[in-house]
Amino acid sequence: MKMTSARSQKGLSFFGWLLTLALVAFAASVALKVVPHYLDYLSMKRIIMSVETDKAADITTVNDFYTHVTRGMQVNSIQDLDLNKVLSVTLEDNRFLAHLKYEQRDPLIQNIDLVVKFDHEFSVAKP
């Protein structure tokens, strides 16, 4: 068995550390751009599902549904979505059928954009 010297086993080189740091910085940059969109999406899902459990709101029409979601968006500071474009709601058999569909686009590097698409259908009972 050949013994190697301690000098040849000293770890990453300068360029290895530089490359590792660049990859970590890139991943952090992507995460900082994606996470807020996912948090907004999760808030939107929670707001839509709360229609079923919010007895005090008296949500009986599609307009009431939109008003409830608009209030929830204001409370959660969701300002970069146009509710009329991203949410469609119909009323069938005493249930609200809501379809939340949109995409968020953020510039990543020059002409490369980071695109996140959301598409979810809900069936929410009237309260």
N, C-alpha and C positions, 0 to 999 in steps of 0.2 A: 504494500500500500504506500503510495507516494504522499508525503507530507507537503502541504503548501504553506508558504510563508504567511505571516499575519498581514503583511502589506497587501497581498493580492486579495484579501478577504475583508476589505475595509467598508464595503457597502456601496450605496449608489454614488455615482459620480455627480459632478456639478450639473451636467446636462441631463442626467437622469432625474435629479431633483427638480430641475427647471421644467422638464416635460411633465412630471407628476403634478407640479404646482399649476401649470397651464391647464391640464385636464381637470383638476379640481375646481379651478376658477371658471372654466367653461360650464361644468356641471352645475355649479352654484348659480351662474348667470341664467341658465335655462330654468332652473328650479325657481328662482326669484320671479321669472316671467310667467311660469305655468301655474304655480301654487295659488295666486290670487284668483285666477279664472276658475279653478276647481273649487275654491272656497265659495265664490259667488254661485257657482252651479249647485253646490250642496245646499246653500241657503235658499236658492230658488226651489229646489225639490222640497225642502222642509216647509217653505211658505205654502206651496201648492197642496201638500199633504195635510197641512193644518186646517184647510177648509173643512175637512171632514170632522175634525174634533172641536172646532171653535163654534160652540153653540150660541154664544153671545153675539156673534157677528151677524146672524140671521141672513145667511147667503142662500138666496133662492133662485136668482137669475144669473145669466152669463155676465151681465154688467156688474152685479154684486161680486162675482168671482174676480173679475178684472180689478175692481176697486180694492178688494182684499189683498190681491197680489201686489198692486201698486203701493199700498201702505206698507206691506212687508218689505218691499224693495227700498222704500224711503228709510225705514227703521234700520235696515242692514247696509245702508249707503251703497246700494247697487245702482250706479248712475250711467253706466256705459251700455245699457241694453234698452232698445226700444221695444216695450212690451207688446205692442200691436204687431210687430214683425216677428218676434221670437216665440210667441205663445198663441195657439189657437184653441178655443174652448167651444164645445158643443154640449147640449143637454139632452141626454137620451135615457129613458126609463128611470127617472129620478136619480141619475148619476151624471156627474160632470166628466166629460171626456176631454182631457187637456193634452196637448202635444207641444212640448217644449223642444224647439229645434233652433240651434244657432251655432255660429262659429266665431271664435275670437282669434285675431291675428295680431302678432307683435313682431316688429323687426328684430332680427337676430344679429346678422352680420351683413352689412351693405344690402345686397339685393336678395338675401335669404330671409324668409319670414318663418316664424314659428306659428303654426296653425293648430288650434285645438277645437274639435267639433264636439258638440253635445246634441244628443237626440234621445228623448225619453217620452214615453206615453204614459199618462196617468188615468186611472179610473177612480174617481173620488165620489163617494156617496154624499148626498145632501145632508147637512147637519140636522 
